[in-house]
């Protein structure tokens, strides 16, 4: 987790995004890069069907908001004692000596498409857990980074966390999506104090069991216990979050959208449930 991308938008979870990023950055000595996340102009062109009038979002207001976002990012990290990144050769010696540092990239293109492309250059992207309220992070930001970057997403919970990666719960369903999430999470798993692999009957796809994954991790020198829950009154998403709470989990690892997004919207699913209710940081991949 040596490079972290932080798309900064002015939403209620921004303090938690910064706190989550700082915890990860300090844990791995990461380079933290912030960019302003602004909706593209085309996303704000509603048409008056009666008068034929078109309203455009105020570009100057957008620029002012971007400057505010950058100031908040810089003020938080500078206030936490994190130094500005200096240019240097990308050698192992330079990176090891540089430690946790930050930089702000101004004047990036507006729109989520840029985020999806640019995030491919970073170990992970940190965003706020999306919600439906006016002040919540946007779902499109999360899904763009998830589906377009090819990299994992670190989701900050609504309330800033105080620890991250000490007690890890893997929400295992046997899928390739969760296998990718586990592979991306290996730096966290190697540093964790406690790890638990949990599966829930009714949420599994054809694939290895929770016990199989725990054994595979042991071959990597990573030791985890495992629990398999039989089908009952609780949904798999409820099982994962309840077990995470009892385990004292401060990082939940999960594959995202093993079922299609449309199916989850209609029928629900474990991804939809944890996105709506998780109170701890999550690492997700598709």
MIDOSE-1310 file (N, C-alpha, C; in nm, 2 decimals, decimal comma, always signed):
residues 286
xxxx	+0,08/-0,12/+0,00/+0,00/+0,00/+0,00/+0,09/+0,13/+0,00; +0,18/+0,13/-0,09/+0,28/+0,24/-0,10/+0,23/+0,37/-0,16; +0,12/+0,36/-0,24/+0,07/+0,48/-0,31/-0,08/+0,48/-0,29; -0,14/+0,59/-0,24/-0,28/+0,60/-0,21/-0,34/+0,72/-0,29
xxxx	-0,44/+0,70/-0,36/-0,51/+0,81/-0,43/-0,64/+0,85/-0,35; -0,65/+0,98/-0,32/-0,77/+1,03/-0,24/-0,84/+1,13/-0,33; -0,95/+1,09/-0,39/-1,04/+1,19/-0,46/-1,12/+1,27/-0,36; -1,10/+1,40/-0,36/-1,16/+1,48/-0,25/-1,28/+1,55/-0,30
xxxx	-1,39/+1,52/-0,24/-1,52/+1,60/-0,27/-1,57/+1,64/-0,14; -1,65/+1,75/-0,14/-1,70/+1,81/-0,01/-1,83/+1,73/+0,03; -1,81/+1,63/+0,11/-1,92/+1,55/+0,17/-1,90/+1,53/+0,31; -2,00/+1,48/+0,38/-2,00/+1,46/+0,53/-1,90/+1,37/+0,58
xxxx	-1,86/+1,27/+0,49/-1,76/+1,17/+0,54/-1,62/+1,21/+0,51; -1,59/+1,33/+0,46/-1,46/+1,37/+0,43/-1,36/+1,35/+0,55; -1,40/+1,40/+0,67/-1,30/+1,38/+0,78/-1,27/+1,23/+0,80; -1,36/+1,14/+0,78/-1,33/+1,00/+0,79/-1,24/+0,95/+0,68
xxxx	-1,26/+1,00/+0,56/-1,17/+0,96/+0,44/-1,03/+1,00/+0,48; -1,01/+1,12/+0,53/-0,88/+1,17/+0,57/-0,82/+1,08/+0,68; -0,90/+1,05/+0,78/-0,85/+0,97/+0,89/-0,81/+0,83/+0,85; -0,89/+0,77/+0,76/-0,86/+0,64/+0,71/-0,74/+0,64/+0,63
xxxx	-0,72/+0,74/+0,54/-0,60/+0,75/+0,46/-0,48/+0,76/+0,55; -0,49/+0,85/+0,65/-0,37/+0,87/+0,74/-0,33/+0,74/+0,81; -0,43/+0,66/+0,86/-0,40/+0,54/+0,92/-0,32/+0,44/+0,83; -0,37/+0,43/+0,71/-0,30/+0,34/+0,61/-0,16/+0,40/+0,57
xxxx	-0,16/+0,53/+0,55/-0,03/+0,59/+0,51/+0,08/+0,57/+0,61; +0,04/+0,59/+0,74/+0,14/+0,57/+0,84/+0,18/+0,42/+0,86; +0,09/+0,34/+0,83/+0,11/+0,19/+0,85/+0,21/+0,14/+0,75; +0,21/+0,20/+0,63/+0,29/+0,15/+0,52/+0,39/+0,25/+0,46
xxxx	+0,40/+0,37/+0,52/+0,49/+0,47/+0,47/+0,45/+0,51/+0,33; +0,33/+0,54/+0,31/+0,27/+0,56/+0,17/+0,29/+0,71/+0,12; +0,29/+0,72/-0,01/+0,28/+0,84/-0,08/+0,13/+0,86/-0,10; +0,07/+0,97/-0,04/-0,07/+1,00/-0,05/-0,09/+1,12/-0,15
xxxx	-0,17/+1,09/-0,25/-0,19/+1,20/-0,35/-0,34/+1,23/-0,35; -0,37/+1,36/-0,33/-0,51/+1,41/-0,34/-0,54/+1,48/-0,47; -0,66/+1,45/-0,52/-0,71/+1,52/-0,64/-0,85/+1,57/-0,61; -0,89/+1,68/-0,67/-1,03/+1,73/-0,66/-1,12/+1,65/-0,74
xxxx	-1,23/+1,60/-0,68/-1,33/+1,53/-0,76/-1,45/+1,62/-0,78; -1,46/+1,66/-0,91/-1,57/+1,75/-0,95/-1,66/+1,68/-1,05; -1,79/+1,69/-1,04/-1,87/+1,63/-1,15/-1,85/+1,70/-1,28; -1,86/+1,63/-1,39/-1,84/+1,69/-1,52/-1,96/+1,78/-1,55
xxxx	-1,94/+1,88/-1,63/-2,04/+1,97/-1,66/-2,17/+1,91/-1,72; -2,14/+1,80/-1,80/-2,25/+1,73/-1,86/-2,35/+1,66/-1,76; -2,30/+1,64/-1,64/-2,38/+1,58/-1,54/-2,48/+1,68/-1,48; -2,46/+1,81/-1,52/-2,55/+1,91/-1,46/-2,60/+2,00/-1,57
xxxx	-2,68/+1,94/-1,66/-2,74/+2,02/-1,77/-2,88/+1,98/-1,78; -2,96/+2,01/-1,67/-3,11/+1,98/-1,68/-3,17/+2,07/-1,78; -3,27/+2,03/-1,85/-3,34/+2,10/-1,95/-3,48/+2,13/-1,90; -3,53/+2,26/-1,91/-3,66/+2,30/-1,88/-3,75/+2,25/-2,00
xxxx	-3,83/+2,15/-1,98/-3,91/+2,10/-2,09/-4,02/+2,19/-2,14; -4,06/+2,29/-2,06/-4,16/+2,39/-2,10/-4,10/+2,50/-2,18; -4,00/+2,56/-2,12/-3,94/+2,68/-2,19/-3,83/+2,65/-2,28; -3,77/+2,53/-2,28/-3,66/+2,49/-2,36/-3,53/+2,55/-2,31
xxxx	-3,53/+2,60/-2,18/-3,41/+2,66/-2,12/-3,32/+2,55/-2,07; -3,19/+2,57/-2,08/-3,09/+2,48/-2,03/-3,01/+2,56/-1,92; -2,99/+2,49/-1,80/-2,92/+2,55/-1,69/-2,78/+2,48/-1,68; -2,68/+2,56/-1,67/-2,54/+2,50/-1,66/-2,49/+2,53/-1,52
xxxx	-2,41/+2,43/-1,47/-2,35/+2,45/-1,34/-2,25/+2,56/-1,34; -2,24/+2,64/-1,24/-2,14/+2,75/-1,23/-2,00/+2,70/-1,23; -1,92/+2,73/-1,33/-1,79/+2,68/-1,34/-1,70/+2,74/-1,24; -1,72/+2,87/-1,21/-1,64/+2,94/-1,11/-1,67/+2,88/-0,97
xxxx	-1,79/+2,85/-0,94/-1,82/+2,78/-0,81/-1,75/+2,65/-0,80; -1,75/+2,57/-0,92/-1,68/+2,45/-0,92/-1,53/+2,47/-0,88; -1,47/+2,57/-0,94/-1,33/+2,59/-0,92/-1,30/+2,63/-0,77; -1,39/+2,71/-0,72/-1,38/+2,75/-0,58/-1,39/+2,63/-0,48
xxxx	-1,49/+2,54/-0,52/-1,50/+2,42/-0,44/-1,38/+2,33/-0,45; -1,32/+2,32/-0,57/-1,20/+2,24/-0,58/-1,08/+2,30/-0,50; -1,07/+2,43/-0,49/-0,97/+2,49/-0,41/-0,99/+2,47/-0,26; -1,12/+2,47/-0,22/-1,16/+2,44/-0,08/-1,12/+2,30/-0,05
xxxx	-1,15/+2,20/-0,14/-1,11/+2,06/-0,12/-0,96/+2,05/-0,10; -0,89/+2,11/-0,19/-0,74/+2,10/-0,18/-0,69/+2,16/-0,05; -0,75/+2,27/+0,00/-0,70/+2,33/+0,12/-0,73/+2,23/+0,24; -0,85/+2,17/+0,24/-0,88/+2,08/+0,35/-0,79/+1,96/+0,35
xxxx	-0,76/+1,91/+0,23/-0,66/+1,79/+0,22/-0,53/+1,83/+0,28; -0,47/+1,94/+0,23/-0,34/+1,99/+0,28/-0,34/+2,02/+0,42; -0,44/+2,09/+0,47/-0,45/+2,13/+0,61/-0,45/+2,01/+0,70; -0,53/+1,91/+0,66/-0,54/+1,79/+0,75/-0,40/+1,72/+0,76
xxxx	-0,34/+1,69/+0,65/-0,22/+1,61/+0,65/-0,10/+1,69/+0,71; -0,10/+1,82/+0,67/+0,01/+1,90/+0,74/-0,01/+1,91/+0,89; -0,14/+1,93/+0,93/-0,17/+1,93/+1,07/-0,14/+1,80/+1,14; -0,13/+1,69/+1,07/-0,10/+1,56/+1,13/+0,05/+1,54/+1,13
xxxx	+0,13/+1,64/+1,08/+0,27/+1,62/+1,07/+0,33/+1,55/+0,96; +0,25/+1,53/+0,85/+0,29/+1,46/+0,73/+0,36/+1,56/+0,64; +0,48/+1,53/+0,59/+0,55/+1,63/+0,51/+0,51/+1,62/+0,36; +0,53/+1,73/+0,29/+0,50/+1,73/+0,15/+0,60/+1,64/+0,07
xxxx	+0,56/+1,57/-0,03/+0,65/+1,48/-0,10/+0,75/+1,56/-0,18; +0,87/+1,52/-0,18/+0,97/+1,58/-0,26/+1,01/+1,49/-0,38; +1,05/+1,55/-0,49/+1,09/+1,47/-0,61/+1,22/+1,40/-0,58; +1,23/+1,28/-0,64/+1,35/+1,20/-0,63/+1,34/+1,08/-0,71
xxxx	+1,45/+1,01/-0,72/+1,45/+0,89/-0,81/+1,36/+0,78/-0,74; +1,29/+0,70/-0,82/+1,20/+0,60/-0,77/+1,29/+0,47/-0,75; +1,38/+0,48/-0,66/+1,46/+0,37/-0,62/+1,42/+0,31/-0,49; +1,44/+0,19/-0,46/+1,40/+0,13/-0,33/+1,46/+0,21/-0,21
xxxx	+1,58/+0,26/-0,22/+1,64/+0,34/-0,11/+1,57/+0,47/-0,09; +1,53/+0,54/-0,20/+1,46/+0,67/-0,18/+1,32/+0,65/-0,13; +1,25/+0,55/-0,18/+1,12/+0,52/-0,13/+1,12/+0,48/+0,02; +1,21/+0,40/+0,06/+1,22/+0,35/+0,20/+1,25/+0,47/+0,29
xxxx	+1,34/+0,56/+0,24/+1,37/+0,67/+0,33/+1,27/+0,78/+0,33; +1,19/+0,79/+0,23/+1,09/+0,90/+0,22/+0,98/+0,89/+0,32; +0,93/+0,77/+0,35/+0,83/+0,76/+0,45/+0,69/+0,81/+0,40; +0,60/+0,83/+0,50/+0,47/+0,88/+0,46/+0,48/+1,03/+0,42
xxxx	+0,42/+1,06/+0,31/+0,42/+1,20/+0,26/+0,30/+1,22/+0,17; +0,28/+1,35/+0,14/+0,16/+1,38/+0,06/+0,19/+1,48/-0,05; +0,10/+1,48/-0,15/+0,11/+1,59/-0,26/-0,04/+1,61/-0,30; -0,06/+1,73/-0,35/-0,19/+1,77/-0,41/-0,17/+1,79/-0,55
xxxx	-0,26/+1,73/-0,64/-0,25/+1,75/-0,78/-0,36/+1,85/-0,82; -0,33/+1,97/-0,86/-0,44/+2,07/-0,89/-0,48/+2,05/-1,04; -0,59/+2,11/-1,07/-0,64/+2,12/-1,21/-0,65/+1,99/-1,28; -0,71/+1,89/-1,22/-0,74/+1,76/-1,29/-0,87/+1,78/-1,36
xxxx	-0,89/+1,70/-1,46/-1,02/+1,71/-1,54/-1,14/+1,68/-1,45; -1,25/+1,74/-1,48/-1,37/+1,71/-1,40/-1,43/+1,58/-1,45; -1,51/+1,52/-1,37/-1,58/+1,40/-1,41/-1,52/+1,27/-1,35; -1,60/+1,17/-1,33/-1,56/+1,04/-1,27/-1,47/+0,96/-1,37
xxxx	-1,48/+0,99/-1,50/-1,40/+0,91/-1,59/-1,25/+0,92/-1,57; -1,21/+1,04/-1,54/-1,07/+1,07/-1,50/-1,03/+0,98/-1,38; -1,11/+0,98/-1,28/-1,08/+0,90/-1,16/-1,06/+0,75/-1,20; -1,14/+0,69/-1,28/-1,13/+0,55/-1,31/-1,00/+0,52/-1,38
xxxx	-0,96/+0,62/-1,47/-0,83/+0,59/-1,54/-0,71/+0,62/-1,45; -0,71/+0,73/-1,38/-0,59/+0,77/-1,30/-0,57/+0,67/-1,19; -0,67/+0,62/-1,13/-0,66/+0,53/-1,01/-0,58/+0,40/-1,05; -0,57/+0,37/-1,17/-0,49/+0,25/-1,21/-0,34/+0,26/-1,18
xxxx	-0,30/+0,38/-1,15/-0,16/+0,40/-1,11/-0,13/+0,39/-0,97; -0,23/+0,36/-0,88/-0,21/+0,36/-0,74/-0,24/+0,23/-0,68; -0,18/+0,20/-0,56/-0,21/+0,07/-0,50/-0,35/+0,06/-0,45; -0,41/+0,17/-0,41/-0,55/+0,17/-0,37/-0,61/+0,31/-0,38
xxxx	-0,74/+0,32/-0,39/-0,81/+0,45/-0,38/-0,89/+0,45/-0,26; -0,89/+0,57/-0,19/-0,97/+0,58/-0,06/-1,09/+0,67/-0,09; -1,21/+0,62/-0,07/-1,33/+0,70/-0,09/-1,42/+0,68/+0,04; -1,52/+0,76/+0,05/-1,61/+0,75/+0,16/-1,72/+0,65/+0,12
xxxx	-1,77/+0,58/+0,22/-1,88/+0,48/+0,20/-2,00/+0,55/+0,14; -2,05/+0,51/+0,02/-2,16/+0,59/-0,04/-2,29/+0,58/+0,04; -2,37/+0,68/+0,02/-2,50/+0,68/+0,09/-2,60/+0,76/+0,00; -2,73/+0,76/+0,05/-2,84/+0,82/-0,03/-2,87/+0,96/+0,02
xxxx	-2,81/+1,01/+0,13/-2,84/+1,14/+0,17/-2,77/+1,25/+0,09; -2,82/+1,37/+0,11/-2,76/+1,48/+0,03/-2,61/+1,50/+0,06; -2,57/+1,48/+0,19/-2,43/+1,50/+0,22/-2,34/+1,38/+0,22; -2,39/+1,27/+0,16/-2,32/+1,15/+0,16/-2,23/+1,14/+0,03
xxxx	-2,12/+1,06/+0,04/-2,04/+1,04/-0,08/-2,12/+0,97/-0,19; -2,09/+1,00/-0,32/-2,17/+0,95/-0,43/-2,14/+0,81/-0,46; -2,24/+0,73/-0,49/-2,22/+0,59/-0,53/-2,14/+0,58/-0,66; -2,16/+0,68/-0,75/-2,09/+0,68/-0,88/-1,94/+0,69/-0,86
xxxx	-1,89/+0,76/-0,76/-1,75/+0,77/-0,74/-1,69/+0,63/-0,70; -1,76/+0,56/-0,60/-1,72/+0,43/-0,56/-1,72/+0,33/-0,68; -1,83/+0,33/-0,75/-1,84/+0,23/-0,86/-1,74/+0,26/-0,97; -1,72/+0,38/-1,00/-1,62/+0,41/-1,11/-1,48/+0,36/-1,07
xxxx	-1,44/+0,39/-0,95/-1,31/+0,35/-0,90/-1,30/+0,19/-0,89; -1,41/+0,13/-0,85/-1,42/-0,01/-0,84/-1,41/-0,08/-0,97; -1,49/-0,04/-1,07/-1,50/-0,11/-1,19/-1,40/-0,07/-1,30; -1,35/+0,05/-1,29/-1,26/+0,10/-1,39/-1,11/+0,10/-1,36
xxxx	-1,08/+0,10/-1,23/-0,94/+0,12/-1,20/-0,86/-0,02/-1,20; -0,93/-0,13/-1,18/-0,86/-0,26/-1,17/-0,78/-0,27/-1,04; -0,80/-0,18/-0,95/-0,73/-0,17/-0,82/-0,83/-0,18/-0,70; -0,79/-0,21/-0,58/-0,88/-0,22/-0,47/-0,93/-0,08/-0,43
xxxx	-1,04/-0,08/-0,36/-1,10/+0,04/-0,30/-1,10/+0,03/-0,15; -1,05/+0,13/-0,08/-1,06/+0,14/+0,07/-1,18/+0,23/+0,10; -1,28/+0,18/+0,16/-1,40/+0,26/+0,19/-1,39/+0,31/+0,34; -1,39/+0,44/+0,35/-1,39/+0,50/+0,49/-1,54/+0,49/+0,54
xxxx	-1,55/+0,46/+0,67/-1,69/+0,46/+0,73/-1,74/+0,60/+0,75; -1,86/+0,62/+0,79/-1,91/+0,75/+0,82/-1,84/+0,82/+0,93; -1,80/+0,74/+1,03/-1,73/+0,80/+1,15/-1,58/+0,77/+1,14; -1,49/+0,86/+1,16/-1,35/+0,83/+1,15/-1,30/+0,72/+1,23
xxxx	-1,23/+0,62/+1,18/-1,18/+0,51/+1,26/-1,06/+0,55/+1,34; -1,03/+0,48/+1,45/-0,92/+0,50/+1,53/-0,81/+0,40/+1,51; -0,84/+0,29/+1,45/-0,74/+0,18/+1,41/-0,78/+0,12/+1,28; -0,69/+0,06/+1,21/-0,72/-0,01/+1,08/-0,62/-0,12/+1,06
xxxx	-0,67/-0,24/+1,04/-0,58/-0,35/+1,00/-0,53/-0,43/+1,11; -0,57/-0,41/+1,24/-0,52/-0,49/+1,35/-0,60/-0,62/+1,36; -0,74/-0,61/+1,34/-0,83/-0,72/+1,35/-0,90/-0,73/+1,22; -0,87/-0,82/+1,13/-0,93/-0,83/+1,00/-1,02/-0,94/+0,98
xxxx	-1,14/-0,91/+0,92/-1,24/-1,02/+0,89/-1,25/-1,03/+0,74; -1,24/-1,15/+0,69/-1,26/-1,17/+0,54/-1,39/-1,23/+0,52; -1,48/-1,16/+0,45/-1,61/-1,20/+0,42/-1,60/-1,29/+0,30; -1,59/-1,42/+0,32/-1,55/-1,51/+0,21/-1,68/-1,58/+0,15
xxxx	-1,69/-1,58/+0,02/-1,80/-1,64/-0,05/-1,75/-1,74/-0,16; -1,62/-1,76/-0,17/-1,57/-1,86/-0,27/-1,55/-1,80/-0,40; -1,57/-1,67/-0,42/-1,58/-1,61/-0,56/-1,44/-1,56/-0,60; -1,43/-1,53/-0,73/-1,30/-1,47/-0,78/-1,29/-1,33/-0,74
xxxx	-1,41/-1,26/-0,72/-1,40/-1,12/-0,67/-1,34/-1,11/-0,53; -1,38/-1,20/-0,44/-1,33/-1,20/-0,31/-1,18/-1,25/-0,31; -1,15/-1,34/-0,40/-1,01/-1,39/-0,41/-0,92/-1,27/-0,45; -0,97/-1,19/-0,54/-0,89/-1,07/-0,58/-0,87/-0,97/-0,46
xxxx	-0,98/-0,95/-0,38/-0,98/-0,86/-0,27/-0,87/-0,91/-0,17; -0,87/-1,05/-0,14/-0,78/-1,10/-0,05/-0,63/-1,08/-0,10; -0,61/-1,10/-0,23/-0,48/-1,08/-0,29/-0,43/-0,94/-0,27; -0,52/-0,84/-0,30/-0,49/-0,70/-0,28/-0,46/-0,67/-0,14
xxxx	-0,52/-0,74/-0,04/-0,51/-0,71/+0,10/-0,39/-0,78/+0,17; -0,31/-0,85/+0,09/-0,20/-0,92/+0,15/-0,11/-0,83/+0,24; -0,08/-0,70/+0,20/+0,00/-0,62/+0,29/-0,06/-0,60/+0,42; -0,19/-0,58/+0,43/-0,27/-0,57/+0,55/-0,26/-0,70/+0,63
xxxx	-0,29/-0,81/+0,56/-0,29/-0,94/+0,63/-0,16/-0,98/+0,69; -0,05/-0,94/+0,63/+0,08/-0,97/+0,69/+0,11/-0,89/+0,81; +0,05/-0,78/+0,83/+0,07/-0,70/+0,95/-0,04/-0,72/+1,06; -0,14/-0,79/+1,03/-0,26/-0,80/+1,13/-0,22/-0,88/+1,25
xxxx	-0,29/-0,84/+1,36/-0,27/-0,92/+1,48/-0,37/-1,04/+1,49; -0,49/-1,02/+1,43/-0,59/-1,13/+1,43/-0,66/-1,12/+1,30; -0,69/-1,25/+1,25/-0,76/-1,26/+1,12/-0,87/-1,37/+1,13; -0,98/-1,34/+1,08/-1,09/-1,44/+1,08/-1,15/-1,45/+0,94
xxxx	-1,17/-1,57/+0,89/-1,24/-1,59/+0,76/-1,38/-1,64/+0,79; -1,48/-1,58/+0,74/-1,62/-1,61/+0,77/-1,69/-1,63/+0,64; -1,77/-1,74/+0,63/-1,86/-1,77/+0,52/-2,00/-1,79/+0,57; -2,09/-1,77/+0,48/-2,24/-1,78/+0,52/-2,31/-1,86/+0,42
xxxx	-2,37/-1,97/+0,46/-2,44/-2,06/+0,36/-2,56/-1,97/+0,30; -2,57/-1,98/+0,17/-2,67/-1,90/+0,10/-2,60/-1,79/+0,03; -2,48/-1,76/+0,07/-2,41/-1,65/+0,01/-2,28/-1,70/-0,07; -2,26/-1,84/-0,07/-2,15/-1,89/-0,13/-2,17/-1,92/-0,28
xxxx	-2,07/-1,92/-0,36/-2,07/-1,96/-0,50/-1,98/-2,09/-0,51; -1,98/-2,16/-0,61/-1,89/-2,28/-0,62/-1,75/-2,23/-0,61; -1,68/-2,29/-0,52/-1,54/-2,25/-0,49/-1,49/-2,30/-0,36; -1,37/-2,26/-0,32/-1,31/-2,31/-0,19/-1,39/-2,26/-0,07
xxxx	-1,38/-2,33/+0,04/-1,45/-2,30/+0,16/-1,37/-2,20/+0,24; -1,43/-2,15/+0,35/-1,36/-2,06/+0,44/-1,24/-2,13/+0,50; -1,26/-2,26/+0,54/-1,14/-2,34/+0,59/-1,03/-2,35/+0,49; -1,07/-2,38/+0,36/-0,97/-2,39/+0,25/-0,89/-2,26/+0,25
xxxx	-0,95/-2,14/+0,25/-0,88/-2,02/+0,25/-0,79/-2,00/+0,37; -0,83/-2,04/+0,48/-0,75/-2,02/+0,60/-0,62/-2,11/+0,59; -0,64/-2,23/+0,53/-0,52/-2,32/+0,51/-0,43/-2,26/+0,41; -0,48/-2,20/+0,30/-0,40/-2,14/+0,20/-0,32/-2,02/+0,25
xxxx	-0,39/-1,94/+0,34/-0,32/-1,83/+0,40/-0,20/-1,88/+0,49; -0,23/-1,99/+0,56/-0,12/-2,04/+0,65/+0,00/-2,08/+0,57; -0,02/-2,12/+0,45/+0,10/-2,16/+0,36/+0,18/-2,03/+0,33; +0,11/-1,92/+0,34/+0,18/-1,79/+0,31/+0,24/-1,73/+0,44
xxxx	+0,23/-1,81/+0,55/+0,27/-1,76/+0,68/+0,18/-1,66/+0,75; +0,05/-1,67/+0,70/-0,05/-1,58/+0,76/-0,16/-1,67/+0,83; -0,17/-1,65/+0,96/-0,26/-1,75/+1,03/-0,39/-1,68/+1,07; -0,50/-1,76/+1,03/-0,64/-1,71/+1,05/-0,72/-1,82/+1,10
xxxx	-0,82/-1,79/+1,19/-0,92/-1,89/+1,22/-1,03/-1,87/+1,12; -1,13/-1,96/+1,13/-1,24/-1,96/+1,03/-1,37/-2,00/+1,09; -1,48/-1,95/+1,04/-1,61/-1,99/+1,08/-1,70/-1,99/+0,96; -1,78/-2,10/+0,96/-1,88/-2,12/+0,85/-2,02/-2,12/+0,91
xxxx	-2,11/-2,03/+0,87/-2,24/-2,02/+0,93/-2,34/-2,09/+0,84; -2,42/-2,17/+0,90/-2,53/-2,23/+0,82/-2,64/-2,13/+0,79; -2,72/-2,17/+0,69/-2,83/-2,08/+0,65/-2,93/-2,06/+0,77; -2,97/-1,94/+0,79/-3,07/-1,92/+0,90/-3,15/-1,80/+0,87
xxxx	-3,19/-1,72/+0,98/-3,28/-1,61/+0,96/-3,20/-1,49/+0,90; -3,07/-1,48/+0,93/-2,99/-1,37/+0,89/-2,94/-1,39/+0,75; -2,93/-1,28/+0,67/-2,87/-1,28/+0,54/-2,72/-1,28/+0,55; -2,65/-1,32/+0,44/-2,50/-1,32/+0,45/-2,44/-1,19/+0,49
xxxx	-2,50/-1,08/+0,44/-2,45/-0,95/+0,48/-2,46/-0,92/+0,62; -2,58/-0,96/+0,68/-2,60/-0,95/+0,82/-2,50/-1,03/+0,90; -2,47/-1,15/+0,86/-2,38/-1,24/+0,92/-2,24/-1,18/+0,93; -2,20/-1,13/+0,81/-2,06/-1,07/+0,81/-2,05/-0,95/+0,90
xxxx	-2,15/-0,86/+0,90/-2,14/-0,74/+0,99/-2,15/-0,78/+1,14; -2,24/-0,87/+1,17/-2,25/-0,91/+1,31/-2,12/-0,98/+1,36; -2,07/-1,06/+1,28/-1,94/-1,13/+1,32/-1,83/-1,03/+1,33; -1,83/-0,93/+1,23/-1,72/-0,83/+1,24/-1,73/-0,75/+1,37
xxxx	-1,85/-0,72/+1,41/-1,87/-0,65/+1,54/-1,82/-0,73/+1,66; -1,86/-0,85/+1,66/-1,82/-0,94/+1,77/-1,67/-0,96/+1,77; -1,61/-0,97/+1,66/-1,46/-0,99/+1,64/-1,38/-0,87/+1,68; -1,44/-0,75/+1,68/-1,37/-0,63/+1,70/-1,29/-0,59/+1,57
xxxx	-1,35/-0,62/+1,46/-1,29/-0,60/+1,33/-1,27/-0,45/+1,30; -1,15/-0,41/+1,26/-1,13/-0,28/+1,21/-1,09/-0,27/+1,07; -1,10/-0,38/+0,99/-1,09/-0,38/+0,85/-1,17/-0,50/+0,80; -1,26/-0,48/+0,71/-1,34/-0,59/+0,65/-1,30/-0,60/+0,51
xxxx	-1,26/-0,72/+0,47/-1,22/-0,75/+0,33/-1,33/-0,83/+0,26; -1,37/-0,77/+0,14/-1,48/-0,84/+0,07/-1,48/-0,81/-0,08; -1,51/-0,91/-0,16/-1,53/-0,89/-0,30/-1,66/-0,82/-0,32; -1,67/-0,74/-0,42/-1,79/-0,65/-0,45/-1,86/-0,70/-0,57
xxxx	-1,99/-0,72/-0,55/-2,08/-0,75/-0,66/-2,05/-0,88/-0,73; -2,05/-0,99/-0,65/-2,04/-1,12/-0,71/-2,17/-1,14/-0,80; -2,28/-1,10/-0,74/-2,41/-1,09/-0,82/-2,40/-0,95/-0,90; -2,48/-0,94/-1,01/-2,48/-0,82/-1,08/-2,54/-0,70/-1,00
xxxx	-2,50/-0,58/-1,03/-2,55/-0,46/-0,96/-2,70/-0,46/-0,97; -2,76/-0,49/-1,09/-2,90/-0,48/-1,11/-2,97/-0,58/-1,02; -2,92/-0,71/-1,01/-2,98/-0,81/-0,93/-2,98/-0,76/-0,78; -2,86/-0,70/-0,74/-2,85/-0,66/-0,60/-2,95/-0,55/-0,57
xxxx	-2,97/-0,46/-0,67/-3,07/-0,35/-0,65/-3,21/-0,40/-0,64; -3,24/-0,51/-0,71/-3,38/-0,56/-0,70/-3,40/-0,66/-0,58; -3,30/-0,75/-0,57/-3,32/-0,85/-0,47/-3,24/-0,83/-0,34; -3,14/-0,74/-0,34/-3,05/-0,72/-0,23/-2,94/-0,82/-0,25
xxxx	-2,84/-0,80/-0,16/-2,72/-0,88/-0,17/-2,62/-0,84/-0,06; -2,52/-0,92/-0,04/-2,42/-0,89/+0,07/-2,35/-0,76/+0,05; -2,31/-0,73/-0,08/-2,24/-0,61/-0,11/-2,33/-0,49/-0,08; -2,45/-0,49/-0,12/-2,55/-0,38/-0,09/-2,57/-0,36/+0,06
xxxx	-2,58/-0,47/+0,13/-2,60/-0,46/+0,27/-2,48/-0,40/+0,34; -2,36/-0,44/+0,32/-2,24/-0,39/+0,39/-2,22/-0,24/+0,35; -2,25/-0,21/+0,22/-2,23/-0,07/+0,18/-2,33/+0,02/+0,25; -2,44/-0,03/+0,29/-2,55/+0,05/+0,36/-2,52/+0,06/+0,51
xxxx	-2,45/-0,04/+0,57/-2,46/-0,05/+0,71/-2,32/-0,06/+0,78; -2,21/-0,09/+0,71/-2,08/-0,11/+0,77/-2,03/+0,01/+0,85; -1,98/-0,01/+0,96/-1,93/+0,10/+1,05/-1,77/+0,09/+1,06; -1,71/+0,00/+0,99/-1,56/-0,01/+0,99/-1,51/+0,01/+0,85
xxxx	-1,38/+0,04/+0,84/-1,32/+0,05/+0,70/-1,33/-0,08/+0,63; -1,34/-0,08/+0,50/-1,36/-0,19/+0,41/-1,26/-0,19/+0,30; -1,20/-0,30/+0,26/-1,12/-0,31/+0,14/-1,20/-0,40/+0,04; -1,24/-0,34/-0,07/-1,32/-0,42/-0,17/-1,26/-0,42/-0,31
xx	-1,29/-0,52/-0,38/-1,24/-0,53/-0,52/-1,34/-0,61/-0,60; -1,34/-0,59/-0,73/-1,43/-0,66/-0,82/-1,36/-0,75/-0,91
